Amino acid sequence: MNKKLISAEVLAQSGVTFGTSGARGLVTQLTPNVCAAFCVAFIKSMQQSFSFNTVALAIDNRPSSYSLAQACASALQQLNINVVYYGVIPTPALAYKAMQDNIPAIMVTGSHIPFDRNGLKFYRPDGEISKTDEQAIITEQVEFFELTDLIELTTSNQATEEYIKRYTSLFTSPWLTGKRIGIYEHSSAGRDLYYRIFEALGASVFRLERSDKFVPIDTEAVSEQDTIKAINWSKKYNLDMVFSTDGDGDRPLVSDENGNWLRGDILGLLSADALNIDALSVPISCNTAIEISQKFKHVERTQIGSPYVISEFYQLAEKFTTVAGFEANGGFLLGSDVQLNGKLLKSLPTRDAVLPVIMLLIAAENKKISALVNSLPQRFTYSDRIQNFATEKSQEIIALGKKAPEQLMTKLGFIDTEINSIDETDGLRIRFEDGNIIHLRPSGNAPELRCYGEANTFSTANKIVVTTLSKIIKLDTNLNT
């Protein structure tokens, strides 16, 4: 007889925690029983508000993801819950299918973090779980049997087909005829369906650099190598755009015709404008060009993370007809149904990589993408991170900045600049009198310290971040001495 376990006890001992987007941990921590504990607790918490007997399940291309999905399905079997397994697909494709079927969903993914880590994202029948839901999952006392044997999974392609149809059905003609789009496939969960969407819309597609090894692309911290690749591909194939995503396909990475990657919040701004969105919910880290452009009736700033962006949708929907959000990483969240090309596009309140790219192409139909970007208020942002940086140390730096901001700024080399304002919505965001901005915060998904810079020139924004991170690396662990 298999041993009985209690979900809350297993999770408390696992070392796996919820971050800004799902539960994340080392693969070694995400044992079958830990996955089972998360899943049975999720189901019990959902059963308090929803009636269902089926759960949708999908994975990314990480080496560990299939076995984690097996553990999830095996645990759900104990609760007599049916599982529909959609294989390797983008997170928004899974979320969309599950919402149409009015059932919960579980996505096995670590998004952009290295392959020695992984995670679980949970979806209610009506969209992403909230921070309140996360707490319920952690504290639920659900009994389950220890997993010893994992079931094999049979793949359905329905979620893939419906996600493709979501976008191709909006158009009656191949309106992208003549456009040349490069798709940097690497190990993205959507690499087998993106080319189908763009080819169906008429574009000539160049499928680039598919990888058998997992590639941890972070759309907020693009490597120099990937920067060079896009420029070279654009020249070699005479492209109008290079398109890619992070590991689970919910964050886009998009270039202009010269191969220069767009910042995610600039992509979001252009896309929301093309969609005629009334009100936006965006994280505090996004570019202030959003407000300066005066393209939207209202802009609400939130903590960083899609649950915070989504939580504002409900309030905004009471006052405005069309509502959306996006993040600095490029993920676009559609908070209301909208009319596009005379057809209904249903809301999808979770990060999506495809919608903003389609809207950018619509906006740039008779223009260059670079011209669209240059038409915006010229505020430039840059971000980077220190990896393998203890969260406790990040918190110590933030605490010093809140207690003695001038002292921290001096330590970071900002000697001749006066502080204008301080925002503690998420981490520490300081605006100087000259308009420059520095923002520090610990990552919610991994032991990393992120730094964002904003200024009137890209070189200044870049310098803010590079200088700050190099100074932090040299700081003593005890910053208060």
C-alpha positions, -999 to 999 in steps of 0.1 A, spaced: 0 0 0 14 34 -10 21 59 18 -4 87 24 9 122 22 -6 157 30 -2 183 3 6 213 26 33 193 44 50 182 12 50 217 -2 63 232 30 94 209 28 99 212 -9 117 245 -13 95 253 -43 77 286 -41 53 307 -62 70 336 -80 56 363 -103 44 336 -127 38 302 -113 56 278 -89 93 275 -97 122 254 -84 151 232 -92 142 201 -111 157 181 -82 131 198 -59 102 191 -82 98 155 -73 68 135 -84 53 139 -49 58 177 -49 41 179 -83 13 158 -70 9 180 -39 6 211 -60 -19 195 -83 -42 179 -58 -42 212 -38 -50 231 -69 -79 209 -78 -94 210 -43 -91 248 -42 -108 251 -77 -136 227 -67 -147 252 -41 -157 276 -69 -161 256 -101 -176 223 -112 -155 202 -136 -142 166 -141 -114 173 -166 -82 193 -165 -60 204 -195 -23 198 -193 7 208 -215 44 213 -214 74 232 -228 105 216 -244 126 212 -212 141 178 -207 123 174 -174 88 186 -184 73 154 -197 80 135 -164 66 164 -144 35 162 -165 32 125 -159 34 131 -122 6 158 -124 -16 134 -144 -10 105 -121 -20 126 -91 -51 138 -108 -60 102 -116 -62 97 -78 -89 123 -76 -108 108 -106 -101 138 -127 -97 132 -164 -66 148 -181 -65 160 -217 -28 163 -226 -19 187 -254 19 180 -255 44 208 -262 24 240 -269 27 277 -259 12 285 -225 -14 309 -240 -26 281 -264 -33 259 -234 -50 287 -214 -72 297 -244 -83 261 -250 -91 255 -213 -110 288 -211 -131 278 -241 -139 245 -225 -145 261 -190 -120 238 -173 -88 243 -152 -53 239 -168 -18 231 -157 12 241 -177 46 225 -170 72 252 -177 100 272 -163 96 299 -189 130 315 -195 150 302 -166 178 276 -171 169 240 -178 180 228 -144 149 245 -131 112 240 -140 78 250 -128 40 248 -129 15 274 -140 -21 270 -130 -52 283 -147 -87 286 -134 -116 280 -159 -118 317 -162 -80 325 -165 -48 328 -145 -49 320 -108 -46 350 -84 -23 355 -55 -52 345 -33 -54 312 -52 -17 306 -47 -20 309 -10 -50 285 -10 -29 260 -29 0 262 -5 -22 258 26 -47 232 14 -46 200 35 -52 174 8 -44 137 13 -29 118 -16 -10 86 -21 27 87 -27 35 83 -64 55 53 -74 43 46 -110 37 74 -135 12 70 -163 20 75 -200 3 104 -218 -14 105 -252 -12 138 -270 -42 157 -285 -36 184 -311 -68 203 -305 -53 231 -285 -27 237 -312 -54 239 -339 -77 262 -320 -49 286 -311 -39 288 -348 -75 294 -358 -79 321 -331 -57 343 -353 -60 331 -388 -98 332 -387 -97 370 -382 -86 375 -418 -102 365 -452 -72 373 -474 -34 366 -472 -27 402 -462 9 395 -453 18 386 -489 52 401 -497 63 403 -460 94 383 -451 94 370 -415 122 351 -398 112 329 -369 140 322 -344 126 288 -333 153 276 -308 135 254 -283 103 275 -280 71 256 -271 54 272 -301 80 265 -328 58 239 -346 28 263 -350 41 299 -354 52 293 -390 17 280 -398 0 311 -386 22 335 -405 22 314 -437 -16 312 -435 -17 350 -435 5 351 -466 40 358 -453 72 342 -466 86 325 -435 122 316 -427 126 291 -399 158 298 -381 181 280 -357 159 252 -342 177 237 -313 175 202 -298 189 216 -265 168 239 -243 177 276 -248 167 298 -219 159 330 -237 149 359 -215 130 386 -235 140 412 -209 177 404 -210 185 395 -246 221 382 -250 246 400 -272 248 368 -292 210 369 -300 213 406 -307 239 400 -334 219 370 -348 189 391 -355 208 418 -373 227 392 -394 195 373 -403 177 405 -413 205 413 -437 209 378 -451 173 371 -458 161 407 -463 135 404 -435 107 427 -424 108 412 -389 124 385 -368 100 369 -343 108 346 -314 96 339 -279 108 327 -245 106 290 -236 69 286 -231 58 311 -258 40 337 -237 66 365 -242 75 377 -277 108 388 -289 104 410 -321 128 429 -342 123 457 -367 134 454 -404 170 460 -394 171 432 -368 170 455 -338 150 439 -310 121 460 -298 116 464 -260 86 445 -249 68 475 -235 73 494 -268 58 465 -287 29 465 -262 23 502 -266 22 500 -304 0 469 -303 -25 483 -278 -28 515 -299 -35 494 -330 -62 475 -311 -78 508 -301 -75 499 -264 -91 524 -240 -74 515 -207 -42 497 -198 -29 479 -168 9 477 -169 37 470 -144 57 498 -128 88 488 -148 73 497 -182 85 526 -203 69 560 -194 64 567 -231 31 549 -225 17 579 -206 36 605 -225 22 593 -258 -14 601 -246 -28 573 -267 -49 558 -239 -77 571 -218 -62 556 -186 -30 538 -176 -29 519 -143 5 509 -129 9 477 -109 34 454 -93 55 433 -117 38 400 -126 8 390 -147 -15 383 -116 -12 420 -106 -19 432 -141 -49 410 -144 -63 420 -110 -67 455 -123 -87 444 -154 -119 440 -133 -118 475 -120 -110 490 -154 -137 470 -172 -163 488 -151 -153 521 -166 -139 513 -200 -150 493 -230 -117 478 -241 -90 468 -216 -56 453 -221 -22 450 -204 13 442 -212 46 438 -195 82 449 -201 89 414 -212 65 418 -241 37 395 -229 4 410 -240 -28 403 -220 -62 410 -236 -86 419 -208 -118 423 -229 -133 411 -261 -124 434 -290 -135 438 -326 -106 432 -350 -111 434 -388 -149 433 -382 -146 401 -362 -148 392 -326 -115 384 -308 -122 369 -274 -104 381 -243 -73 361 -233 -62 375 -199 -28 358 -198 5 366 -215 4 360 -252 32 363 -278 13 361 -310 -14 389 -307 11 418 -303 31 406 -333 0 405 -355 -10 440 -343 25 453 -350 23 440 -385 -11 455 -390 2 489 -378 33 486 -400 14 474 -431 25 503 -452 54 515 -430 87 502 -416 86 490 -380 115 513 -372 94 542 -384 66 532 -360 90 530 -331 106 564 -340 72 581 -340 68 574 -303 81 597 -275 118 590 -273 122 573 -239 146 544 -238 148 515 -214 174 489 -208 174 460 -183 198 433 -172 202 410 -142 228 394 -119 221 357 -120 227 333 -90 224 363 -67 208 354 -34 173 368 -29 183 378 7 211 399 -6 188 416 -31 163 424 -3 191 438 18 200 462 -10 164 472 -15 160 478 23 189 501 24 175 520 -6 142 525 11 158 535 44 186 557 30 182 562 -7 209 588 -10 234 565 7 226 536 -17 228 559 -47 262 571 -36 274 535 -33 261 529 -68 280 559 -83 251 584 -86 269 612 -69 259 644 -88 222 636 -94 194 646 -70 165 623 -63 131 635 -75 108 607 -64 108 572 -50 83 544 -59 81 513 -38 53 496 -57 77 467 -66 113 469 -54 129 503 -55 123 527 -84 140 561 -82 135 590 -106 162 616 -106 158 653 -113 172 649 -148 144 624 -157 166 593 -155 151 563 -137 168 534 -119 147 504 -107 160 475 -87 140 444 -77 147 407 -69 133 383 -95 102 365 -84 111 334 -103 148 328 -97 178 339 -75 184 370 -96 186 408 -91 170 427 -119 179 463 -128 159 486 -151 171 519 -165 152 546 -183 165 578 -200 161 600 -230 189 581 -248 196 544 -251 233 549 -241 223 566 -209 198 539 -200 223 512 -208 250 530 -187 227 532 -157 221 495 -157 256 484 -165 272 507 -139 247 498 -112 251 460 -116 289 462 -117 289 483 -85 265 459 -68 287 429 -75 315 447 -57 295 457 -27 300 440 7 273 417 18 267 439 48 256 471 32 247 489 64 283 491 77 
